[in-house]
Amino acid sequence: MSGASIEVQGRFSKIDWTDYTQTNDYSFNPTASSYVDFNKITAYISGNLVYGIEP
């Protein structure tokens, strides 16, 4: 359906639940406190870049 959207959530954690260091992480946005449009996240369909800017 054209114009439709979906929310996808995922979670990654270390076995001991300690924080990850995100310094120098290209796709990390430290200023975001909620959902934002952020083009440093990439999305691909059939191997073709359809959203974002690669590092």
PDB file of N, H, CA, C and O in Angstrom:
ATOM      1  N   MET A   1       0.852  -1.173   0.000  1.00  0.00           N
ATOM      2  CA  MET A   1       0.000   0.000   0.000  1.00  0.00           C
ATOM      3  C   MET A   1       0.902   1.241   0.000  1.00  0.00           C
ATOM      4  O   MET A   1       1.707   1.426   0.912  1.00  0.00           O
ATOM      5  N   SER A   2       0.768   2.053  -0.986  1.00  0.00           N
ATOM      6  H   SER A   2       0.114   1.902  -1.727  1.00  0.00           H
ATOM      7  CA  SER A   2       1.576   3.255  -1.113  1.00  0.00           C
ATOM      8  C   SER A   2       1.278   4.233   0.017  1.00  0.00           C
ATOM      9  O   SER A   2       0.118   4.467   0.359  1.00  0.00           O
ATOM     10  N   GLY A   3       2.328   4.799   0.589  1.00  0.00           N
ATOM     11  H   GLY A   3       3.270   4.609   0.311  1.00  0.00           H
ATOM     12  CA  GLY A   3       2.178   5.781   1.653  1.00  0.00           C
ATOM     13  C   GLY A   3       2.009   5.186   3.034  1.00  0.00           C
ATOM     14  O   GLY A   3       1.921   5.933   4.008  1.00  0.00           O
ATOM     15  N   ALA A   4       1.959   3.885   3.154  1.00  0.00           N
ATOM     16  H   ALA A   4       2.030   3.278   2.362  1.00  0.00           H
ATOM     17  CA  ALA A   4       1.804   3.236   4.455  1.00  0.00           C
ATOM     18  C   ALA A   4       3.139   3.245   5.206  1.00  0.00           C
ATOM     19  O   ALA A   4       4.197   3.414   4.599  1.00  0.00           O
ATOM     20  N   SER A   5       3.085   3.068   6.482  1.00  0.00           N
ATOM     21  H   SER A   5       2.225   2.931   6.975  1.00  0.00           H
ATOM     22  CA  SER A   5       4.311   2.997   7.271  1.00  0.00           C
ATOM     23  C   SER A   5       4.181   1.893   8.306  1.00  0.00           C
ATOM     24  O   SER A   5       3.086   1.420   8.610  1.00  0.00           O
ATOM     25  N   ILE A   6       5.320   1.501   8.834  1.00  0.00           N
ATOM     26  H   ILE A   6       6.209   1.886   8.587  1.00  0.00           H
ATOM     27  CA  ILE A   6       5.366   0.482   9.870  1.00  0.00           C
ATOM     28  C   ILE A   6       6.482   0.841  10.835  1.00  0.00           C
ATOM     29  O   ILE A   6       7.506   1.386  10.422  1.00  0.00           O
ATOM     30  N   GLU A   7       6.305   0.550  12.084  1.00  0.00           N
ATOM     31  H   GLU A   7       5.474   0.108  12.421  1.00  0.00           H
ATOM     32  CA  GLU A   7       7.341   0.783  13.090  1.00  0.00           C
ATOM     33  C   GLU A   7       8.000  -0.549  13.404  1.00  0.00           C
ATOM     34  O   GLU A   7       7.323  -1.528  13.719  1.00  0.00           O
ATOM     35  N   VAL A   8       9.325  -0.579  13.315  1.00  0.00           N
ATOM     36  H   VAL A   8       9.875   0.216  13.059  1.00  0.00           H
ATOM     37  CA  VAL A   8      10.085  -1.783  13.624  1.00  0.00           C
ATOM     38  C   VAL A   8      10.998  -1.464  14.792  1.00  0.00           C
ATOM     39  O   VAL A   8      11.749  -0.489  14.749  1.00  0.00           O
ATOM     40  N   GLN A   9      10.940  -2.266  15.818  1.00  0.00           N
ATOM     41  H   GLN A   9      10.331  -3.057  15.853  1.00  0.00           H
ATOM     42  CA  GLN A   9      11.796  -2.057  16.980  1.00  0.00           C
ATOM     43  C   GLN A   9      12.730  -3.240  17.134  1.00  0.00           C
ATOM     44  O   GLN A   9      12.353  -4.383  16.873  1.00  0.00           O
ATOM     45  N   GLY A  10      13.931  -2.963  17.553  1.00  0.00           N
ATOM     46  H   GLY A  10      14.237  -2.035  17.765  1.00  0.00           H
ATOM     47  CA  GLY A  10      14.910  -4.005  17.803  1.00  0.00           C
ATOM     48  C   GLY A  10      15.738  -3.627  19.016  1.00  0.00           C
ATOM     49  O   GLY A  10      15.806  -2.455  19.389  1.00  0.00           O
ATOM     50  N   ARG A  11      16.350  -4.594  19.615  1.00  0.00           N
ATOM     51  H   ARG A  11      16.295  -5.545  19.312  1.00  0.00           H
ATOM     52  CA  ARG A  11      17.164  -4.313  20.796  1.00  0.00           C
ATOM     53  C   ARG A  11      18.395  -5.207  20.752  1.00  0.00           C
ATOM     54  O   ARG A  11      18.311  -6.394  20.438  1.00  0.00           O
ATOM     55  N   PHE A  12      19.525  -4.621  21.070  1.00  0.00           N
ATOM     56  H   PHE A  12      19.594  -3.656  21.326  1.00  0.00           H
ATOM     57  CA  PHE A  12      20.772  -5.354  21.204  1.00  0.00           C
ATOM     58  C   PHE A  12      21.289  -5.113  22.607  1.00  0.00           C
ATOM     59  O   PHE A  12      21.213  -3.994  23.115  1.00  0.00           O
ATOM     60  N   SER A  13      21.804  -6.131  23.223  1.00  0.00           N
ATOM     61  H   SER A  13      21.866  -7.040  22.810  1.00  0.00           H
ATOM     62  CA  SER A  13      22.377  -5.949  24.563  1.00  0.00           C
ATOM     63  C   SER A  13      23.553  -6.895  24.746  1.00  0.00           C
ATOM     64  O   SER A  13      23.632  -7.961  24.134  1.00  0.00           O
ATOM     65  N   LYS A  14      24.454  -6.467  25.604  1.00  0.00           N
ATOM     66  H   LYS A  14      24.389  -5.602  26.101  1.00  0.00           H
ATOM     67  CA  LYS A  14      25.552  -7.341  25.997  1.00  0.00           C
ATOM     68  C   LYS A  14      25.013  -8.328  27.031  1.00  0.00           C
ATOM     69  O   LYS A  14      23.989  -8.080  27.667  1.00  0.00           O
ATOM     70  N   ILE A  15      25.696  -9.415  27.183  1.00  0.00           N
ATOM     71  H   ILE A  15      26.528  -9.616  26.666  1.00  0.00           H
ATOM     72  CA  ILE A  15      25.246 -10.432  28.127  1.00  0.00           C
ATOM     73  C   ILE A  15      25.181  -9.890  29.557  1.00  0.00           C
ATOM     74  O   ILE A  15      24.373 -10.354  30.362  1.00  0.00           O
ATOM     75  N   ASP A  16      26.042  -8.895  29.876  1.00  0.00           N
ATOM     76  H   ASP A  16      26.698  -8.518  29.223  1.00  0.00           H
ATOM     77  CA  ASP A  16      26.031  -8.325  31.227  1.00  0.00           C
ATOM     78  C   ASP A  16      25.271  -6.993  31.316  1.00  0.00           C
ATOM     79  O   ASP A  16      25.298  -6.333  32.355  1.00  0.00           O
ATOM     80  N   TRP A  17      24.598  -6.602  30.235  1.00  0.00           N
ATOM     81  H   TRP A  17      24.576  -7.138  29.392  1.00  0.00           H
ATOM     82  CA  TRP A  17      23.766  -5.392  30.155  1.00  0.00           C
ATOM     83  C   TRP A  17      24.543  -4.084  30.336  1.00  0.00           C
ATOM     84  O   TRP A  17      23.934  -3.049  30.606  1.00  0.00           O
ATOM     85  N   THR A  18      25.869  -4.108  30.195  1.00  0.00           N
ATOM     86  H   THR A  18      26.364  -4.950  29.976  1.00  0.00           H
ATOM     87  CA  THR A  18      26.625  -2.861  30.274  1.00  0.00           C
ATOM     88  C   THR A  18      26.423  -2.062  28.991  1.00  0.00           C
ATOM     89  O   THR A  18      26.049  -2.616  27.957  1.00  0.00           O
ATOM     90  N   ASP A  19      26.674  -0.752  29.068  1.00  0.00           N
ATOM     91  H   ASP A  19      26.977  -0.303  29.908  1.00  0.00           H
ATOM     92  CA  ASP A  19      26.480   0.130  27.922  1.00  0.00           C
ATOM     93  C   ASP A  19      27.517  -0.129  26.837  1.00  0.00           C
ATOM     94  O   ASP A  19      28.651  -0.524  27.110  1.00  0.00           O
ATOM     95  N   TYR A  20      27.095   0.103  25.610  1.00  0.00           N
ATOM     96  H   TYR A  20      26.174   0.424  25.389  1.00  0.00           H
ATOM     97  CA  TYR A  20      28.018   0.109  24.487  1.00  0.00           C
ATOM     98  C   TYR A  20      28.675   1.482  24.403  1.00  0.00           C
ATOM     99  O   TYR A  20      28.068   2.482  24.786  1.00  0.00           O
ATOM    100  N   THR A  21      29.902   1.539  23.910  1.00  0.00           N
ATOM    101  H   THR A  21      30.395   0.727  23.599  1.00  0.00           H
ATOM    102  CA  THR A  21      30.565   2.803  23.632  1.00  0.00           C
ATOM    103  C   THR A  21      30.189   3.199  22.213  1.00  0.00           C
ATOM    104  O   THR A  21      30.480   2.468  21.266  1.00  0.00           O
ATOM    105  N   GLN A  22      29.542   4.355  22.056  1.00  0.00           N
ATOM    106  H   GLN A  22      29.305   4.950  22.825  1.00  0.00           H
ATOM    107  CA  GLN A  22      29.070   4.754  20.734  1.00  0.00           C
ATOM    108  C   GLN A  22      29.857   5.924  20.149  1.00  0.00           C
ATOM    109  O   GLN A  22      29.465   6.499  19.133  1.00  0.00           O
ATOM    110  N   THR A  23      30.955   6.266  20.788  1.00  0.00           N
ATOM    111  H   THR A  23      31.274   5.799  21.613  1.00  0.00           H
ATOM    112  CA  THR A  23      31.839   7.280  20.241  1.00  0.00           C
ATOM    113  C   THR A  23      32.349   6.803  18.883  1.00  0.00           C
ATOM    114  O   THR A  23      32.736   5.644  18.736  1.00  0.00           O
ATOM    115  N   ASN A  24      32.350   7.671  17.919  1.00  0.00           N
ATOM    116  H   ASN A  24      32.036   8.613  18.038  1.00  0.00           H
ATOM    117  CA  ASN A  24      32.791   7.362  16.552  1.00  0.00           C
ATOM    118  C   ASN A  24      31.872   6.384  15.824  1.00  0.00           C
ATOM    119  O   ASN A  24      32.286   5.789  14.829  1.00  0.00           O
ATOM    120  N   ASP A  25      30.638   6.200  16.291  1.00  0.00           N
ATOM    121  H   ASP A  25      30.301   6.683  17.100  1.00  0.00           H
ATOM    122  CA  ASP A  25      29.652   5.355  15.604  1.00  0.00           C
ATOM    123  C   ASP A  25      28.915   6.234  14.602  1.00  0.00           C
ATOM    124  O   ASP A  25      28.164   7.126  14.996  1.00  0.00           O
ATOM    125  N   TYR A  26      29.120   5.990  13.319  1.00  0.00           N
ATOM    126  H   TYR A  26      29.729   5.265  12.999  1.00  0.00           H
ATOM    127  CA  TYR A  26      28.555   6.824  12.251  1.00  0.00           C
ATOM    128  C   TYR A  26      27.042   6.976  12.367  1.00  0.00           C
ATOM    129  O   TYR A  26      26.517   8.068  12.147  1.00  0.00           O
ATOM    130  N   SER A  27      26.336   5.906  12.707  1.00  0.00           N
ATOM    131  H   SER A  27      26.762   5.020  12.886  1.00  0.00           H
ATOM    132  CA  SER A  27      24.875   5.952  12.689  1.00  0.00           C
ATOM    133  C   SER A  27      24.255   6.381  14.019  1.00  0.00           C
ATOM    134  O   SER A  27      23.030   6.442  14.122  1.00  0.00           O
ATOM    135  N   PHE A  28      25.050   6.674  15.024  1.00  0.00           N
ATOM    136  H   PHE A  28      26.045   6.624  14.940  1.00  0.00           H
ATOM    137  CA  PHE A  28      24.519   7.090  16.322  1.00  0.00           C
ATOM    138  C   PHE A  28      24.224   8.584  16.331  1.00  0.00           C
ATOM    139  O   PHE A  28      25.062   9.386  15.920  1.00  0.00           O
ATOM    140  N   ASN A  29      23.035   8.962  16.797  1.00  0.00           N
ATOM    141  H   ASN A  29      22.353   8.311  17.131  1.00  0.00           H
ATOM    142  CA  ASN A  29      22.627  10.369  16.880  1.00  0.00           C
ATOM    143  C   ASN A  29      22.441  10.722  18.350  1.00  0.00           C
ATOM    144  O   ASN A  29      21.369  10.471  18.901  1.00  0.00           O
ATOM    145  N   PRO A  30      23.445  11.293  19.000  1.00  0.00           N
ATOM    146  CA  PRO A  30      23.367  11.574  20.437  1.00  0.00           C
ATOM    147  C   PRO A  30      22.378  12.679  20.799  1.00  0.00           C
ATOM    148  O   PRO A  30      22.042  12.835  21.973  1.00  0.00           O
ATOM    149  N   THR A  31      21.905  13.447  19.823  1.00  0.00           N
ATOM    150  H   THR A  31      22.177  13.321  18.869  1.00  0.00           H
ATOM    151  CA  THR A  31      20.969  14.532  20.122  1.00  0.00           C
ATOM    152  C   THR A  31      19.516  14.093  20.061  1.00  0.00           C
ATOM    153  O   THR A  31      18.632  14.845  20.474  1.00  0.00           O
ATOM    154  N   ALA A  32      19.246  12.900  19.557  1.00  0.00           N
ATOM    155  H   ALA A  32      19.964  12.290  19.221  1.00  0.00           H
ATOM    156  CA  ALA A  32      17.864  12.425  19.415  1.00  0.00           C
ATOM    157  C   ALA A  32      17.383  11.796  20.716  1.00  0.00           C
ATOM    158  O   ALA A  32      18.047  10.929  21.284  1.00  0.00           O
ATOM    159  N   SER A  33      16.227  12.244  21.177  1.00  0.00           N
ATOM    160  H   SER A  33      15.688  12.948  20.716  1.00  0.00           H
ATOM    161  CA  SER A  33      15.621  11.645  22.370  1.00  0.00           C
ATOM    162  C   SER A  33      14.290  10.973  22.037  1.00  0.00           C
ATOM    163  O   SER A  33      13.610  10.456  22.924  1.00  0.00           O
ATOM    164  N   SER A  34      13.924  10.985  20.757  1.00  0.00           N
ATOM    165  H   SER A  34      14.477  11.405  20.037  1.00  0.00           H
ATOM    166  CA  SER A  34      12.731  10.296  20.274  1.00  0.00           C
ATOM    167  C   SER A  34      12.976   9.955  18.801  1.00  0.00           C
ATOM    168  O   SER A  34      14.073  10.178  18.290  1.00  0.00           O
ATOM    169  N   TYR A  35      11.972   9.422  18.126  1.00  0.00           N
ATOM    170  H   TYR A  35      11.081   9.241  18.542  1.00  0.00           H
ATOM    171  CA  TYR A  35      12.138   9.067  16.720  1.00  0.00           C
ATOM    172  C   TYR A  35      12.362  10.310  15.870  1.00  0.00           C
ATOM    173  O   TYR A  35      11.624  11.289  15.980  1.00  0.00           O
ATOM    174  N   VAL A  36      13.380  10.265  15.027  1.00  0.00           N
ATOM    175  H   VAL A  36      13.980   9.469  14.937  1.00  0.00           H
ATOM    176  CA  VAL A  36      13.686  11.366  14.115  1.00  0.00           C
ATOM    177  C   VAL A  36      14.071  10.793  12.756  1.00  0.00           C
ATOM    178  O   VAL A  36      14.500   9.642  12.665  1.00  0.00           O
ATOM    179  N   ASP A  37      13.923  11.579  11.713  1.00  0.00           N
ATOM    180  H   ASP A  37      13.575  12.514  11.787  1.00  0.00           H
ATOM    181  CA  ASP A  37      14.391  11.204  10.389  1.00  0.00           C
ATOM    182  C   ASP A  37      15.901  11.440  10.387  1.00  0.00           C
ATOM    183  O   ASP A  37      16.349  12.572  10.563  1.00  0.00           O
ATOM    184  N   PHE A  38      16.672  10.402  10.193  1.00  0.00           N
ATOM    185  H   PHE A  38      16.307   9.482  10.049  1.00  0.00           H
ATOM    186  CA  PHE A  38      18.132  10.496  10.330  1.00  0.00           C
ATOM    187  C   PHE A  38      18.773   9.738   9.180  1.00  0.00           C
ATOM    188  O   PHE A  38      18.708   8.510   9.142  1.00  0.00           O
ATOM    189  N   ASN A  39      19.391  10.447   8.240  1.00  0.00           N
ATOM    190  H   ASN A  39      19.444  11.445   8.271  1.00  0.00           H
ATOM    191  CA  ASN A  39      19.868   9.824   7.004  1.00  0.00           C
ATOM    192  C   ASN A  39      21.194   9.080   7.140  1.00  0.00           C
ATOM    193  O   ASN A  39      21.739   8.618   6.138  1.00  0.00           O
ATOM    194  N   LYS A  40      21.722   8.954   8.353  1.00  0.00           N
ATOM    195  H   LYS A  40      21.279   9.330   9.167  1.00  0.00           H
ATOM    196  CA  LYS A  40      22.934   8.157   8.542  1.00  0.00           C
ATOM    197  C   LYS A  40      22.601   6.702   8.869  1.00  0.00           C
ATOM    198  O   LYS A  40      23.489   5.914   9.196  1.00  0.00           O
ATOM    199  N   ILE A  41      21.332   6.355   8.780  1.00  0.00           N
ATOM    200  H   ILE A  41      20.610   6.995   8.514  1.00  0.00           H
ATOM    201  CA  ILE A  41      20.882   4.966   8.854  1.00  0.00           C
ATOM    202  C   ILE A  41      20.545   4.574   7.420  1.00  0.00           C
ATOM    203  O   ILE A  41      19.830   5.302   6.732  1.00  0.00           O
ATOM    204  N   THR A  42      21.046   3.449   6.972  1.00  0.00           N
ATOM    205  H   THR A  42      21.627   2.858   7.532  1.00  0.00           H
ATOM    206  CA  THR A  42      20.805   3.048   5.590  1.00  0.00           C
ATOM    207  C   THR A  42      19.797   1.909   5.509  1.00  0.00           C
ATOM    208  O   THR A  42      19.696   1.091   6.423  1.00  0.00           O
ATOM    209  N   ALA A  43      19.060   1.862   4.421  1.00  0.00           N
ATOM    210  H   ALA A  43      19.141   2.526   3.678  1.00  0.00           H
ATOM    211  CA  ALA A  43      18.109   0.782   4.154  1.00  0.00           C
ATOM    212  C   ALA A  43      18.302   0.326   2.715  1.00  0.00           C
ATOM    213  O   ALA A  43      18.528   1.134   1.814  1.00  0.00           O
ATOM    214  N   TYR A  44      18.209  -0.958   2.521  1.00  0.00           N
ATOM    215  H   TYR A  44      18.025  -1.615   3.253  1.00  0.00           H
ATOM    216  CA  TYR A  44      18.437  -1.559   1.206  1.00  0.00           C
ATOM    217  C   TYR A  44      17.272  -2.464   0.839  1.00  0.00           C
ATOM    218  O   TYR A  44      16.688  -3.114   1.706  1.00  0.00           O
ATOM    219  N   ILE A  45      16.935  -2.508  -0.433  1.00  0.00           N
ATOM    220  H   ILE A  45      17.409  -1.980  -1.138  1.00  0.00           H
ATOM    221  CA  ILE A  45      15.984  -3.465  -0.981  1.00  0.00           C
ATOM    222  C   ILE A  45      16.690  -4.182  -2.117  1.00  0.00           C
ATOM    223  O   ILE A  45      17.157  -3.550  -3.065  1.00  0.00           O
ATOM    224  N   SER A  46      16.767  -5.489  -2.021  1.00  0.00           N
ATOM    225  H   SER A  46      16.388  -6.002  -1.251  1.00  0.00           H
ATOM    226  CA  SER A  46      17.452  -6.318  -3.026  1.00  0.00           C
ATOM    227  C   SER A  46      18.864  -5.814  -3.298  1.00  0.00           C
ATOM    228  O   SER A  46      19.317  -5.811  -4.443  1.00  0.00           O
ATOM    229  N   GLY A  47      19.560  -5.388  -2.245  1.00  0.00           N
ATOM    230  H   GLY A  47      19.192  -5.391  -1.315  1.00  0.00           H
ATOM    231  CA  GLY A  47      20.936  -4.935  -2.387  1.00  0.00           C
ATOM    232  C   GLY A  47      21.098  -3.516  -2.886  1.00  0.00           C
ATOM    233  O   GLY A  47      22.227  -3.047  -3.035  1.00  0.00           O
ATOM    234  N   ASN A  48      20.001  -2.817  -3.148  1.00  0.00           N
ATOM    235  H   ASN A  48      19.085  -3.199  -3.027  1.00  0.00           H
ATOM    236  CA  ASN A  48      20.067  -1.434  -3.628  1.00  0.00           C
ATOM    237  C   ASN A  48      19.749  -0.466  -2.500  1.00  0.00           C
ATOM    238  O   ASN A  48      18.768  -0.642  -1.778  1.00  0.00           O
ATOM    239  N   LEU A  49      20.569   0.540  -2.355  1.00  0.00           N
ATOM    240  H   LEU A  49      21.367   0.683  -2.942  1.00  0.00           H
ATOM    241  CA  LEU A  49      20.349   1.564  -1.347  1.00  0.00           C
ATOM    242  C   LEU A  49      19.086   2.346  -1.680  1.00  0.00           C
ATOM    243  O   LEU A  49      18.989   2.937  -2.756  1.00  0.00           O
ATOM    244  N   VAL A  50      18.115   2.357  -0.766  1.00  0.00           N
ATOM    245  H   VAL A  50      18.194   1.877   0.108  1.00  0.00           H
ATOM    246  CA  VAL A  50      16.869   3.085  -0.990  1.00  0.00           C
ATOM    247  C   VAL A  50      16.677   4.225   0.011  1.00  0.00           C
ATOM    248  O   VAL A  50      15.789   5.058  -0.166  1.00  0.00           O
ATOM    249  N   TYR A  51      17.498   4.268   1.053  1.00  0.00           N
ATOM    250  H   TYR A  51      18.220   3.591   1.197  1.00  0.00           H
ATOM    251  CA  TYR A  51      17.401   5.351   2.031  1.00  0.00           C
ATOM    252  C   TYR A  51      18.740   5.525   2.715  1.00  0.00           C
ATOM    253  O   TYR A  51      19.458   4.555   2.953  1.00  0.00           O
ATOM    254  N   GLY A  52      19.070   6.760   3.028  1.00  0.00           N
ATOM    255  H   GLY A  52      18.486   7.548   2.835  1.00  0.00           H
ATOM    256  CA  GLY A  52      20.254   7.063   3.823  1.00  0.00           C
ATOM    257  C   GLY A  52      21.488   7.337   2.995  1.00  0.00           C
ATOM    258  O   GLY A  52      21.496   7.239   1.767  1.00  0.00           O
ATOM    259  N   ILE A  53      22.526   7.684   3.724  1.00  0.00           N
ATOM    260  H   ILE A  53      22.519   7.764   4.721  1.00  0.00           H
ATOM    261  CA  ILE A  53      23.819   7.982   3.131  1.00  0.00           C
ATOM    262  C   ILE A  53      24.847   7.050   3.764  1.00  0.00           C
ATOM    263  O   ILE A  53      24.994   7.017   4.985  1.00  0.00           O
ATOM    264  N   GLU A  54      25.551   6.300   2.935  1.00  0.00           N
ATOM    265  H   GLU A  54      25.431   6.327   1.943  1.00  0.00           H
ATOM    266  CA  GLU A  54      26.568   5.380   3.452  1.00  0.00           C
ATOM    267  C   GLU A  54      27.760   6.168   4.001  1.00  0.00           C
ATOM    268  O   GLU A  54      28.069   7.261   3.527  1.00  0.00           O
ATOM    269  N   PRO A  55      28.415   5.601   4.997  1.00  0.00           N
ATOM    270  CA  PRO A  55      29.608   6.295   5.548  1.00  0.00           C
ATOM    271  C   PRO A  55      30.748   6.320   4.554  1.00  0.00           C
ATOM    272  O   PRO A  55      31.814   6.858   4.851  1.00  0.00           O
TER     273      PRO A  55
END
